[in-house]
Amino acid sequence: MAFKIFLDANILLDFTLKRDNFLVTKKIMECTVDGRVKAHVTPSIIQILGYWLNKAYGATKTKQILVALSDDIKIIDTDHHHVVMSLHSKITDVEDAIQYYSALHHQLDFFISSDKQLKKQSISVLPVLTVEQFLRQLED
């Protein structure tokens, strides 16, 4: 069975903007396309991507990229209760807290992010892994 993962904005920005971690993030996207993992994001992640991609590529290409991503990545959301839970959590960054608790609500297996602070504030039920850590886990 495929792992269910949440892809944080920094991972998708590295991939779509071809930043320093592009080659590693490309591998995780290949795992998503070939079905080895089921990737998830929230609408907020799409909004974040849209903002930065529009600055880099313009509106038309941004929409093309986001539509292409939505073919392989499921967009999930959360409810009022889980947003409030996230605000009461020990995660200090509000955006990270909401993303993390959305992933918890949907019972995902891993939260993939390069955010070191989030990793420190996460709980064992939903581990925060870097792309490299997750790819090693996938190989085991």
The first five atom37 places (N, CA, C, CB, O) and aatype in JSON, in Angstrom:
{
  "aatype": [12, 0, 13, 11, 9, 13, 10, 3, 0, 2, 9, 10, 10, 3, 13, 16, 10, 11, 1, 3, 2, 13, 10, 19, 16, 11, 11, 9, 12, 6, 4, 16, 19, 3, 7, 1, 19, 11, 0, 8, 19, 16, 14, 15, 9, 9, 5, 9, 10, 7, 18, 17, 10, 2, 11, 0, 18, 7, 0, 16, 11, 16, 11, 5, 9, 10, 19, 0, 10, 15, 3, 3, 9, 11, 9, 9, 3, 16, 3, 8, 8, 8, 19, 19, 12, 15, 10, 8, 15, 11, 9, 16, 3, 19, 6, 3, 0, 9, 5, 18, 18, 15, 0, 10, 8, 8, 5, 10, 3, 13, 13, 9, 15, 15, 3, 11, 5, 10, 11, 11, 5, 15, 9, 15, 19, 10, 14, 19, 10, 16, 19, 6, 5, 13, 10, 1, 5, 10, 6, 3],
  "atom_mask": [
    [1, 1, 1, 1, 1],
    [1, 1, 1, 1, 1],
    [1, 1, 1, 1, 1],
    [1, 1, 1, 1, 1],
    [1, 1, 1, 1, 1],
    [1, 1, 1, 1, 1],
    [1, 1, 1, 1, 1],
    [1, 1, 1, 1, 1],
    [1, 1, 1, 1, 1],
    [1, 1, 1, 1, 1],
    [1, 1, 1, 1, 1],
    [1, 1, 1, 1, 1],
    [1, 1, 1, 1, 1],
    [1, 1, 1, 1, 1],
    [1, 1, 1, 1, 1],
    [1, 1, 1, 1, 1],
    [1, 1, 1, 1, 1],
    [1, 1, 1, 1, 1],
    [1, 1, 1, 1, 1],
    [1, 1, 1, 1, 1],
    [1, 1, 1, 1, 1],
    [1, 1, 1, 1, 1],
    [1, 1, 1, 1, 1],
    [1, 1, 1, 1, 1],
    [1, 1, 1, 1, 1],
    [1, 1, 1, 1, 1],
    [1, 1, 1, 1, 1],
    [1, 1, 1, 1, 1],
    [1, 1, 1, 1, 1],
    [1, 1, 1, 1, 1],
    [1, 1, 1, 1, 1],
    [1, 1, 1, 1, 1],
    [1, 1, 1, 1, 1],
    [1, 1, 1, 1, 1],
    [1, 1, 1, 0, 1],
    [1, 1, 1, 1, 1],
    [1, 1, 1, 1, 1],
    [1, 1, 1, 1, 1],
    [1, 1, 1, 1, 1],
    [1, 1, 1, 1, 1],
    [1, 1, 1, 1, 1],
    [1, 1, 1, 1, 1],
    [1, 1, 1, 1, 1],
    [1, 1, 1, 1, 1],
    [1, 1, 1, 1, 1],
    [1, 1, 1, 1, 1],
    [1, 1, 1, 1, 1],
    [1, 1, 1, 1, 1],
    [1, 1, 1, 1, 1],
    [1, 1, 1, 0, 1],
    [1, 1, 1, 1, 1],
    [1, 1, 1, 1, 1],
    [1, 1, 1, 1, 1],
    [1, 1, 1, 1, 1],
    [1, 1, 1, 1, 1],
    [1, 1, 1, 1, 1],
    [1, 1, 1, 1, 1],
    [1, 1, 1, 0, 1],
    [1, 1, 1, 1, 1],
    [1, 1, 1, 1, 1],
    [1, 1, 1, 1, 1],
    [1, 1, 1, 1, 1],
    [1, 1, 1, 1, 1],
    [1, 1, 1, 1, 1],
    [1, 1, 1, 1, 1],
    [1, 1, 1, 1, 1],
    [1, 1, 1, 1, 1],
    [1, 1, 1, 1, 1],
    [1, 1, 1, 1, 1],
    [1, 1, 1, 1, 1],
    [1, 1, 1, 1, 1],
    [1, 1, 1, 1, 1],
    [1, 1, 1, 1, 1],
    [1, 1, 1, 1, 1],
    [1, 1, 1, 1, 1],
    [1, 1, 1, 1, 1],
    [1, 1, 1, 1, 1],
    [1, 1, 1, 1, 1],
    [1, 1, 1, 1, 1],
    [1, 1, 1, 1, 1],
    [1, 1, 1, 1, 1],
    [1, 1, 1, 1, 1],
    [1, 1, 1, 1, 1],
    [1, 1, 1, 1, 1],
    [1, 1, 1, 1, 1],
    [1, 1, 1, 1, 1],
    [1, 1, 1, 1, 1],
    [1, 1, 1, 1, 1],
    [1, 1, 1, 1, 1],
    [1, 1, 1, 1, 1],
    [1, 1, 1, 1, 1],
    [1, 1, 1, 1, 1],
    [1, 1, 1, 1, 1],
    [1, 1, 1, 1, 1],
    [1, 1, 1, 1, 1],
    [1, 1, 1, 1, 1],
    [1, 1, 1, 1, 1],
    [1, 1, 1, 1, 1],
    [1, 1, 1, 1, 1],
    [1, 1, 1, 1, 1],
    [1, 1, 1, 1, 1],
    [1, 1, 1, 1, 1],
    [1, 1, 1, 1, 1],
    [1, 1, 1, 1, 1],
    [1, 1, 1, 1, 1],
    [1, 1, 1, 1, 1],
    [1, 1, 1, 1, 1],
    [1, 1, 1, 1, 1],
    [1, 1, 1, 1, 1],
    [1, 1, 1, 1, 1],
    [1, 1, 1, 1, 1],
    [1, 1, 1, 1, 1],
    [1, 1, 1, 1, 1],
    [1, 1, 1, 1, 1],
    [1, 1, 1, 1, 1],
    [1, 1, 1, 1, 1],
    [1, 1, 1, 1, 1],
    [1, 1, 1, 1, 1],
    [1, 1, 1, 1, 1],
    [1, 1, 1, 1, 1],
    [1, 1, 1, 1, 1],
    [1, 1, 1, 1, 1],
    [1, 1, 1, 1, 1],
    [1, 1, 1, 1, 1],
    [1, 1, 1, 1, 1],
    [1, 1, 1, 1, 1],
    [1, 1, 1, 1, 1],
    [1, 1, 1, 1, 1],
    [1, 1, 1, 1, 1],
    [1, 1, 1, 1, 1],
    [1, 1, 1, 1, 1],
    [1, 1, 1, 1, 1],
    [1, 1, 1, 1, 1],
    [1, 1, 1, 1, 1],
    [1, 1, 1, 1, 1],
    [1, 1, 1, 1, 1],
    [1, 1, 1, 1, 1],
    [1, 1, 1, 1, 1],
    [1, 1, 1, 1, 1],
    [1, 1, 1, 1, 1]
  ],
  "atom_positions": [
    [[0.84, -1.19, 0.0], [0.0, 0.0, 0.0], [0.88, 1.26, 0.0], [-0.95, 0.0, 1.22], [1.91, 1.31, 0.67]],
    [[0.47, 2.24, -0.74], [1.25, 3.47, -0.87], [1.13, 4.31, 0.4], [0.77, 4.28, -2.08], [0.08, 4.37, 1.03]],
    [[2.24, 4.95, 0.76], [2.22, 5.9, 1.87], [1.39, 7.11, 1.48], [3.66, 6.32, 2.27], [1.42, 7.55, 0.33]],
    [[0.67, 7.64, 2.43], [-0.08, 8.89, 2.24], [0.75, 10.0, 2.89], [-1.54, 8.81, 2.87], [1.04, 9.96, 4.09]],
    [[1.14, 10.99, 2.07], [2.02, 12.04, 2.57], [1.43, 13.42, 2.31], [3.4, 11.93, 1.91], [0.62, 13.61, 1.41]],
    [[1.86, 14.37, 3.14], [1.52, 15.77, 2.93], [2.78, 16.46, 2.42], [0.99, 16.45, 4.25], [3.86, 16.28, 2.99]],
    [[2.66, 17.23, 1.36], [3.79, 17.98, 0.81], [3.67, 19.44, 1.22], [3.85, 17.84, -0.74], [2.74, 20.13, 0.81]],
    [[4.61, 19.89, 2.03], [4.62, 21.28, 2.47], [4.99, 22.18, 1.28], [5.63, 21.47, 3.64], [5.56, 21.74, 0.29]],
    [[4.64, 23.44, 1.41], [4.88, 24.41, 0.33], [6.35, 24.47, -0.07], [4.41, 25.79, 0.75], [6.66, 24.58, -1.26]],
    [[7.26, 24.39, 0.9], [8.68, 24.51, 0.56], [9.14, 23.39, -0.37], [9.53, 24.5, 1.83], [10.03, 23.6, -1.2]],
    [[8.55, 22.22, -0.25], [8.91, 21.09, -1.11], [8.44, 21.37, -2.54], [8.29, 19.76, -0.59], [9.2, 21.21, -3.5]],
    [[7.21, 21.79, -2.67], [6.66, 22.06, -4.0], [7.27, 23.29, -4.65], [5.16, 22.22, -3.93], [7.38, 23.36, -5.87]],
    [[7.66, 24.27, -3.84], [8.36, 25.43, -4.4], [9.74, 25.03, -4.91], [8.48, 26.54, -3.34], [10.16, 25.49, -5.97]],
    [[10.44, 24.18, -4.17], [11.74, 23.69, -4.65], [11.58, 22.99, -6.0], [12.37, 22.72, -3.62], [12.41, 23.17, -6.9]],
    [[10.52, 22.21, -6.13], [10.27, 21.46, -7.37], [9.86, 22.39, -8.52], [9.2, 20.4, -7.15], [10.46, 22.35, -9.59]],
    [[8.84, 23.2, -8.29], [8.29, 24.0, -9.39], [9.18, 25.17, -9.81], [6.94, 24.53, -9.0], [9.17, 25.59, -10.97]],
    [[9.96, 25.69, -8.86], [10.87, 26.8, -9.19], [12.29, 26.32, -9.49], [10.89, 27.79, -8.05], [13.19, 27.11, -9.76]],
    [[12.46, 24.98, -9.43], [13.77, 24.36, -9.71], [14.87, 24.97, -8.85], [14.13, 24.5, -11.2], [15.93, 25.35, -9.34]],
    [[14.57, 25.04, -7.54], [15.54, 25.58, -6.59], [16.57, 24.52, -6.23], [14.83, 26.12, -5.33], [16.59, 23.44, -6.83]],
    [[17.42, 24.82, -5.24], [18.54, 23.94, -4.87], [18.16, 22.48, -4.68], [19.16, 24.45, -3.61], [18.92, 21.59, -5.08]],
    [[17.01, 22.2, -4.08], [16.59, 20.83, -3.82], [15.79, 20.22, -4.96], [15.78, 20.78, -2.55], [15.11, 19.21, -4.75]],
    [[15.86, 20.79, -6.14], [15.03, 20.34, -7.26], [15.16, 18.85, -7.54], [15.37, 21.11, -8.5], [14.16, 18.16, -7.67]],
    [[16.38, 18.34, -7.64], [16.56, 16.94, -8.02], [15.96, 15.98, -7.01], [18.05, 16.63, -8.19], [15.4, 14.95, -7.38]],
    [[16.06, 16.31, -5.74], [15.49, 15.46, -4.69], [13.97, 15.55, -4.71], [16.03, 15.86, -3.31], [13.27, 14.54, -4.59]],
    [[13.45, 16.76, -4.86], [11.99, 16.91, -4.89], [11.41, 16.29, -6.15], [11.61, 18.4, -4.8], [10.27, 15.82, -6.15]],
    [[12.17, 16.28, -7.22], [11.72, 15.62, -8.45], [11.51, 14.13, -8.19], [12.75, 15.83, -9.6], [10.58, 13.53, -8.72]],
    [[12.37, 13.53, -7.38], [12.22, 12.1, -7.07], [10.93, 11.82, -6.32], [13.4, 11.61, -6.24], [10.25, 10.82, -6.6]],
    [[10.58, 12.69, -5.38], [9.33, 12.46, -4.64], [8.12, 12.67, -5.54], [9.25, 13.4, -3.42], [7.1, 12.0, -5.39]],
    [[8.23, 13.6, -6.47], [7.14, 13.8, -7.42], [7.01, 12.6, -8.36], [7.36, 15.09, -8.23], [5.9, 12.22, -8.73]],
    [[8.13, 12.0, -8.73], [8.08, 10.79, -9.55], [7.39, 9.66, -8.79], [9.51, 10.36, -9.97], [6.63, 8.88, -9.38]],
    [[7.65, 9.56, -7.5], [6.98, 8.54, -6.66], [5.48, 8.8, -6.6], [7.58, 8.54, -5.24], [4.69, 7.86, -6.51]],
    [[5.09, 10.05, -6.64], [3.67, 10.4, -6.63], [3.03, 10.04, -7.96], [3.49, 11.9, -6.33], [1.94, 9.45, -7.99]],
    [[3.69, 10.38, -9.04], [3.15, 10.11, -10.38], [3.02, 8.61, -10.62], [4.04, 10.73, -11.45], [2.04, 8.16, -11.2]],
    [[4.02, 7.83, -10.17], [3.96, 6.39, -10.43], [3.14, 5.61, -9.38], [5.35, 5.83, -10.48], [3.04, 4.39, -9.46]],
    [[2.56, 6.33, -8.41], [1.65, 5.7, -7.47], [2.27, 5.08, -6.23], [0.0, 0.0, 0.0], [1.57, 4.47, -5.43]],
    [[3.59, 5.22, -6.06], [4.22, 4.67, -4.86], [3.83, 5.44, -3.61], [5.73, 4.66, -5.0], [3.86, 4.9, -2.51]],
    [[3.47, 6.72, -3.78], [2.95, 7.52, -2.67], [1.71, 8.27, -3.15], [4.04, 8.52, -2.14], [1.54, 8.53, -4.34]],
    [[0.87, 8.59, -2.19], [-0.31, 9.41, -2.47], [-0.08, 10.74, -1.76], [-1.66, 8.72, -1.98], [-0.11, 10.82, -0.54]],
    [[0.16, 11.78, -2.55], [0.51, 13.09, -2.01], [-0.75, 13.94, -1.83], [1.51, 13.81, -2.93], [-1.71, 13.84, -2.58]],
    [[-0.68, 14.78, -0.78], [-1.79, 15.66, -0.43], [-1.28, 17.06, -0.11], [-2.58, 15.08, 0.77], [-0.15, 17.23, 0.36]],
    [[-2.12, 18.05, -0.38], [-1.87, 19.44, 0.02], [-3.22, 20.04, 0.4], [-1.17, 20.26, -1.13], [-4.27, 19.45, 0.15]],
    [[-3.18, 21.22, 1.0], [-4.4, 21.98, 1.27], [-4.53, 23.11, 0.24], [-4.39, 22.55, 2.72], [-3.58, 23.41, -0.47]],
    [[-5.7, 23.72, 0.16], [-5.84, 24.88, -0.72], [-4.85, 25.99, -0.38], [-7.26, 25.43, -0.64], [-4.41, 26.74, -1.26]],
    [[-4.49, 26.1, 0.88], [-3.52, 27.11, 1.29], [-2.17, 26.9, 0.6], [-3.34, 27.1, 2.81], [-1.52, 27.86, 0.19]],
    [[-1.76, 25.66, 0.46], [-0.5, 25.36, -0.23], [-0.61, 25.79, -1.7], [-0.16, 23.82, -0.14], [0.33, 26.35, -2.25]],
    [[-1.75, 25.54, -2.3], [-1.97, 25.96, -3.7], [-1.89, 27.48, -3.79], [-3.34, 25.45, -4.22], [-1.32, 28.01, -4.75]],
    [[-2.46, 28.18, -2.82], [-2.39, 29.65, -2.83], [-0.95, 30.15, -2.7], [-3.24, 30.23, -1.69], [-0.54, 31.07, -3.4]],
    [[-0.19, 29.53, -1.8], [1.22, 29.91, -1.62], [1.98, 29.68, -2.92], [1.86, 29.1, -0.46], [2.72, 30.55, -3.38]],
    [[1.8, 28.51, -3.51], [2.46, 28.2, -4.78], [2.05, 29.21, -5.85], [2.13, 26.76, -5.24], [2.88, 29.72, -6.6]],
    [[0.76, 29.49, -5.91], [0.26, 30.42, -6.92], [0.92, 31.78, -6.82], [0.0, 0.0, 0.0], [1.28, 32.38, -7.83]],
    [[1.09, 32.26, -5.6], [1.73, 33.56, -5.41], [3.16, 33.57, -5.96], [1.75, 33.94, -3.91], [3.52, 34.44, -6.75]],
    [[3.97, 32.59, -5.55], [5.38, 32.57, -5.94], [5.57, 32.19, -7.41], [6.15, 31.61, -5.06], [6.45, 32.72, -8.08]],
    [[4.76, 31.26, -7.9], [4.87, 30.87, -9.3], [4.46, 32.01, -10.23], [4.02, 29.63, -9.58], [5.07, 32.21, -11.28]],
    [[3.44, 32.76, -9.84], [3.01, 33.89, -10.64], [4.12, 34.93, -10.77], [1.75, 34.53, -10.04], [4.31, 35.51, -11.83]],
    [[4.85, 35.17, -9.67], [5.98, 36.1, -9.71], [7.07, 35.6, -10.67], [6.57, 36.3, -8.3], [7.7, 36.4, -11.37]],
    [[7.27, 34.3, -10.69], [8.34, 33.73, -11.51], [7.93, 33.5, -12.96], [8.79, 32.43, -10.92], [8.73, 33.71, -13.87]],
    [[6.68, 33.07, -13.19], [6.3, 32.6, -14.52], [5.12, 33.32, -15.16], [5.97, 31.17, -14.44], [4.87, 33.15, -16.36]],
    [[4.4, 34.13, -14.4], [3.19, 34.75, -14.93], [1.96, 33.87, -14.72], [0.0, 0.0, 0.0], [2.08, 32.69, -14.38]],
    [[0.8, 34.46, -14.93], [-0.47, 33.8, -14.59], [-0.76, 32.55, -15.43], [-1.61, 34.78, -14.76], [-1.18, 31.53, -14.88]],
    [[-0.54, 32.62, -16.71], [-0.89, 31.49, -17.58], [-0.09, 30.24, -17.23], [-0.67, 31.85, -19.05], [-0.66, 29.17, -17.04]],
    [[1.23, 30.38, -17.15], [2.07, 29.22, -16.82], [1.81, 28.74, -15.4], [3.56, 29.58, -16.99], [1.85, 27.53, -15.14]],
    [[1.54, 29.66, -14.47], [1.23, 29.28, -13.09], [0.02, 28.37, -13.05], [0.99, 30.53, -12.23], [0.04, 27.33, -12.39]],
    [[-1.03, 28.75, -13.74], [-2.24, 27.93, -13.76], [-1.97, 26.57, -14.4], [-3.37, 28.65, -14.5], [-2.49, 25.56, -13.93]],
    [[-1.17, 26.53, -15.45], [-0.83, 25.26, -16.09], [-0.1, 24.34, -15.12], [0.03, 25.5, -17.35], [-0.39, 23.15, -15.03]],
    [[0.85, 24.9, -14.38], [1.62, 24.11, -13.41], [0.7, 23.59, -12.31], [2.75, 24.95, -12.8], [0.78, 22.42, -11.94]],
    [[-0.15, 24.45, -11.78], [-1.04, 24.04, -10.68], [-2.05, 22.99, -11.13], [-1.77, 25.26, -10.12], [-2.37, 22.07, -10.38]],
    [[-2.56, 23.12, -12.34], [-3.48, 22.1, -12.87], [-2.74, 20.77, -13.03], [-4.08, 22.55, -14.23], [-3.27, 19.72, -12.68]],
    [[-1.52, 20.82, -13.55], [-0.73, 19.6, -13.71], [-0.46, 18.94, -12.35], [0.6, 19.9, -14.42], [-0.56, 17.72, -12.22]],
    [[-0.12, 19.74, -11.35], [0.11, 19.19, -10.01], [-1.16, 18.55, -9.46], [0.61, 20.29, -9.06], [-1.11, 17.51, -8.8]],
    [[-2.3, 19.18, -9.72], [-3.56, 18.66, -9.17], [-3.96, 17.33, -9.79], [-4.67, 19.67, -9.38], [-4.83, 16.64, -9.26]],
    [[-3.35, 16.96, -10.91], [-3.59, 15.63, -11.49], [-3.02, 14.52, -10.61], [-2.99, 15.55, -12.89], [-3.53, 13.4, -10.6]],
    [[-1.95, 14.84, -9.88], [-1.24, 13.81, -9.09], [-1.29, 14.04, -7.59], [0.18, 13.75, -9.52], [-0.91, 13.16, -6.82]],
    [[-1.75, 15.21, -7.16], [-1.78, 15.54, -5.74], [-3.21, 15.85, -5.35], [-0.84, 16.74, -5.42], [-3.87, 16.69, -5.96]],
    [[-3.67, 15.17, -4.31], [-5.04, 15.39, -3.84], [-5.08, 16.63, -2.95], [-5.57, 14.14, -3.06], [-4.23, 16.82, -2.07]],
    [[-6.08, 17.48, -3.18], [-6.25, 18.69, -2.39], [-7.26, 18.38, -1.28], [-6.72, 19.9, -3.27], [-8.41, 18.03, -1.54]],
    [[-6.79, 18.52, -0.04], [-7.63, 18.23, 1.13], [-7.88, 19.52, 1.9], [-6.98, 17.16, 2.04], [-7.18, 20.52, 1.71]],
    [[-8.85, 19.49, 2.77], [-9.11, 20.66, 3.61], [-9.39, 20.17, 5.02], [-10.31, 21.51, 3.07], [-9.31, 18.97, 5.29]],
    [[-9.7, 21.07, 5.9], [-9.99, 20.7, 7.28], [-11.18, 21.52, 7.75], [-8.75, 20.92, 8.19], [-11.64, 22.43, 7.06]],
    [[-11.66, 21.19, 8.93], [-12.83, 21.87, 9.45], [-12.47, 22.82, 10.59], [-13.86, 20.85, 9.92], [-11.32, 22.9, 11.02]],
    [[-13.47, 23.51, 11.05], [-13.32, 24.5, 12.11], [-12.64, 23.89, 13.35], [-14.68, 25.07, 12.49], [-11.69, 24.47, 13.89]],
    [[-13.12, 22.76, 13.77], [-12.6, 22.1, 14.98], [-11.09, 21.86, 14.9], [-13.32, 20.78, 15.21], [-10.36, 22.13, 15.85]],
    [[-10.63, 21.36, 13.76], [-9.2, 21.04, 13.62], [-8.34, 22.29, 13.46], [-8.99, 20.11, 12.42], [-7.18, 22.3, 13.87]],
    [[-8.9, 23.34, 12.89], [-8.17, 24.61, 12.83], [-7.98, 25.15, 14.24], [-8.91, 25.65, 11.93], [-6.89, 25.6, 14.6]],
    [[-9.03, 25.1, 15.04], [-8.94, 25.58, 16.43], [-7.94, 24.72, 17.2], [-10.33, 25.55, 17.12], [-7.14, 25.24, 17.98]],
    [[-7.98, 23.4, 16.99], [-6.99, 22.52, 17.64], [-5.58, 22.93, 17.26], [-7.24, 21.04, 17.25], [-4.68, 22.95, 18.11]],
    [[-5.37, 23.25, 16.01], [-4.03, 23.63, 15.56], [-3.57, 24.91, 16.23], [-4.0, 23.79, 14.03], [-2.39, 25.07, 16.53]],
    [[-4.51, 25.83, 16.46], [-4.16, 27.1, 17.11], [-3.8, 26.91, 18.58], [-5.31, 28.08, 16.98], [-3.09, 27.73, 19.15]],
    [[-4.29, 25.83, 19.18], [-3.96, 25.52, 20.57], [-2.75, 24.58, 20.68], [-5.16, 24.88, 21.25], [-2.34, 24.23, 21.78]],
    [[-2.2, 24.19, 19.55], [-1.07, 23.25, 19.57], [0.23, 23.98, 19.94], [-0.92, 22.56, 18.2], [0.27, 25.21, 20.04]],
    [[1.27, 23.2, 20.13], [2.58, 23.79, 20.46], [3.32, 24.31, 19.22], [3.45, 22.76, 21.17], [4.4, 24.89, 19.34]],
    [[2.74, 24.11, 18.03], [3.36, 24.6, 16.8], [3.18, 26.11, 16.73], [2.76, 23.9, 15.54], [2.05, 26.61, 16.71]],
    [[4.28, 26.83, 16.71], [4.23, 28.29, 16.81], [3.83, 28.99, 15.52], [5.56, 28.81, 17.26], [3.2, 30.05, 15.57]],
    [[4.17, 28.45, 14.38], [3.82, 29.06, 13.1], [2.38, 28.64, 12.75], [4.83, 28.62, 11.96], [2.1, 27.46, 12.57]],
    [[1.48, 29.62, 12.66], [0.06, 29.34, 12.44], [-0.18, 28.57, 11.15], [-0.74, 30.64, 12.42], [-0.93, 27.59, 11.13]],
    [[0.45, 29.01, 10.06], [0.26, 28.32, 8.77], [0.72, 26.87, 8.87], [1.03, 29.05, 7.64], [0.02, 25.97, 8.4]],
    [[1.88, 26.63, 9.46], [2.38, 25.26, 9.63], [1.43, 24.44, 10.49], [3.77, 25.28, 10.26], [1.16, 23.28, 10.19]],
    [[0.92, 25.05, 11.56], [0.02, 24.33, 12.47], [-1.24, 23.87, 11.74], [-0.35, 25.22, 13.66], [-1.67, 22.73, 11.9]],
    [[-1.81, 24.75, 10.94], [-3.03, 24.38, 10.22], [-2.75, 23.29, 9.2], [-3.64, 25.61, 9.52], [-3.54, 22.36, 9.07]],
    [[-1.64, 23.39, 8.48], [-1.28, 22.34, 7.51], [-1.08, 21.01, 8.23], [0.02, 22.73, 6.74], [-1.59, 19.97, 7.79]],
    [[-0.35, 21.06, 9.32], [-0.02, 19.84, 10.07], [-1.29, 19.18, 10.61], [0.94, 20.16, 11.23], [-1.46, 17.97, 10.49]],
    [[-2.17, 19.97, 11.2], [-3.41, 19.4, 11.76], [-4.38, 18.96, 10.68], [-4.09, 20.41, 12.68], [-5.19, 18.07, 10.91]],
    [[-4.31, 19.56, 9.5], [-5.09, 19.07, 8.36], [-4.61, 17.68, 7.97], [-4.99, 20.05, 7.15], [-5.41, 16.78, 7.72]],
    [[-3.3, 17.51, 7.93], [-2.72, 16.2, 7.61], [-3.08, 15.17, 8.68], [-1.19, 16.31, 7.46], [-3.38, 14.02, 8.35]],
    [[-3.04, 15.56, 9.94], [-3.45, 14.66, 11.02], [-4.91, 14.25, 10.86], [-3.24, 15.34, 12.4], [-5.25, 13.07, 10.99]],
    [[-5.76, 15.22, 10.59], [-7.19, 14.96, 10.42], [-7.45, 13.94, 9.32], [-7.93, 16.27, 10.11], [-8.35, 13.11, 9.44]],
    [[-6.68, 13.98, 8.27], [-6.84, 13.07, 7.15], [-6.02, 11.78, 7.31], [-6.45, 13.77, 5.86], [-5.94, 10.97, 6.38]],
    [[-5.42, 11.61, 8.47], [-4.69, 10.39, 8.83], [-3.59, 10.04, 7.82], [-5.65, 9.22, 8.95], [-3.46, 8.9, 7.38]],
    [[-2.82, 11.06, 7.47], [-1.7, 10.83, 6.57], [-0.55, 10.21, 7.34], [-1.26, 12.14, 5.88], [-0.48, 10.32, 8.56]],
    [[0.35, 9.56, 6.62], [1.45, 8.82, 7.25], [2.66, 9.7, 7.58], [1.89, 7.7, 6.35], [3.3, 9.51, 8.61]],
    [[2.96, 10.66, 6.7], [4.14, 11.51, 6.87], [3.84, 12.92, 6.39], [5.35, 10.92, 6.12], [3.04, 13.13, 5.48]],
    [[4.5, 13.88, 7.01], [4.44, 15.28, 6.62], [5.83, 15.61, 6.08], [4.02, 16.23, 7.83], [6.81, 15.57, 6.84]],
    [[5.93, 15.91, 4.81], [7.23, 16.14, 4.17], [7.5, 17.64, 4.11], [7.27, 15.5, 2.74], [6.76, 18.4, 3.48]],
    [[8.59, 18.04, 4.77], [8.92, 19.46, 4.85], [10.41, 19.62, 5.15], [8.08, 20.16, 5.93], [11.04, 18.73, 5.73]],
    [[10.95, 20.75, 4.75], [12.33, 21.06, 5.12], [12.37, 22.01, 6.32], [13.08, 21.68, 3.93], [13.43, 22.52, 6.67]],
    [[11.23, 22.24, 6.94], [11.1, 23.15, 8.08], [11.58, 22.46, 9.36], [9.64, 23.63, 8.23], [10.88, 21.61, 9.91]],
    [[12.77, 22.84, 9.83], [13.36, 22.19, 11.02], [12.58, 22.49, 12.29], [14.81, 22.66, 11.2], [12.48, 21.63, 13.17]],
    [[12.03, 23.68, 12.4], [11.25, 24.04, 13.59], [9.99, 23.19, 13.69], [10.89, 25.53, 13.57], [9.63, 22.73, 14.77]],
    [[9.33, 22.97, 12.57], [8.13, 22.14, 12.56], [8.46, 20.72, 12.97], [7.48, 22.15, 11.17], [7.7, 20.08, 13.7]],
    [[9.59, 20.22, 12.51], [10.01, 18.87, 12.89], [10.15, 18.75, 14.41], [11.36, 18.51, 12.21], [9.75, 17.74, 14.99]],
    [[10.71, 19.77, 15.05], [10.89, 19.76, 16.5], [9.55, 19.81, 17.24], [11.75, 20.94, 16.93], [9.43, 19.27, 18.34]],
    [[8.55, 20.44, 16.64], [7.27, 20.64, 17.3], [6.22, 19.59, 16.94], [6.74, 22.0, 16.96], [5.1, 19.64, 17.45]],
    [[6.57, 18.66, 16.08], [5.61, 17.64, 15.64], [5.41, 16.57, 16.71], [6.08, 17.0, 14.34], [6.14, 16.52, 17.7]],
    [[4.42, 15.73, 16.49], [4.16, 14.62, 17.4], [4.4, 13.31, 16.66], [2.7, 14.68, 17.96], [4.42, 13.28, 15.43]],
    [[4.6, 12.24, 17.41], [5.01, 10.97, 16.8], [3.96, 10.35, 15.88], [5.34, 9.98, 17.88], [4.3, 9.56, 15.0]],
    [[2.7, 10.71, 16.07], [1.64, 10.15, 15.23], [1.82, 10.55, 13.76], [0.26, 10.62, 15.73], [1.49, 9.79, 12.85]],
    [[2.35, 11.75, 13.54], [2.59, 12.23, 12.18], [4.01, 12.8, 12.1], [1.54, 13.3, 11.78], [4.22, 13.99, 12.33]],
    [[4.98, 11.94, 11.77], [6.36, 12.42, 11.7], [6.58, 13.43, 10.57], [7.3, 11.24, 11.51], [6.01, 13.31, 9.49]],
    [[7.41, 14.42, 10.85], [7.84, 15.38, 9.83], [9.21, 14.91, 9.34], [7.9, 16.86, 10.4], [10.16, 14.79, 10.12]],
    [[9.29, 14.65, 8.04], [10.54, 14.17, 7.44], [10.95, 15.09, 6.3], [10.38, 12.71, 6.93], [10.1, 15.71, 5.65]],
    [[12.23, 15.18, 6.07], [12.71, 15.85, 4.86], [12.46, 14.91, 3.69], [14.24, 16.24, 4.98], [12.15, 13.74, 3.88]],
    [[12.58, 15.42, 2.5], [12.42, 14.58, 1.31], [13.43, 13.43, 1.34], [12.59, 15.41, 0.01], [13.09, 12.29, 1.06]],
    [[14.67, 13.75, 1.7], [15.72, 12.72, 1.73], [15.39, 11.64, 2.74], [17.07, 13.35, 2.06], [15.56, 10.45, 2.46]],
    [[14.92, 12.02, 3.92], [14.55, 11.04, 4.95], [13.39, 10.17, 4.47], [14.17, 11.74, 6.26], [13.39, 8.95, 4.67]],
    [[12.42, 10.79, 3.83], [11.28, 10.01, 3.36], [11.71, 9.05, 2.26], [10.18, 10.93, 2.85], [11.27, 7.9, 2.26]],
    [[12.54, 9.48, 1.33], [12.97, 8.59, 0.26], [13.75, 7.4, 0.81], [13.84, 9.36, -0.75], [13.62, 6.29, 0.29]],
    [[14.54, 7.61, 1.86], [15.23, 6.48, 2.51], [14.21, 5.53, 3.12], [16.22, 6.99, 3.6], [14.34, 4.31, 3.01]],
    [[13.18, 6.08, 3.76], [12.12, 5.28, 4.37], [11.39, 4.47, 3.29], [11.11, 6.2, 5.14], [11.05, 3.31, 3.52]],
    [[11.17, 5.06, 2.15], [10.49, 4.41, 1.05], [11.29, 3.24, 0.52], [10.22, 5.42, -0.05], [10.72, 2.23, 0.09]],
    [[12.61, 3.36, 0.55], [13.5, 2.3, 0.05], [13.55, 1.09, 0.98], [14.9, 2.85, -0.14], [13.83, -0.02, 0.54]],
    [[13.28, 1.32, 2.28], [13.35, 0.21, 3.25], [12.24, -0.8, 3.07], [13.28, 0.76, 4.66], [12.17, -1.78, 3.81]]
  ]
}
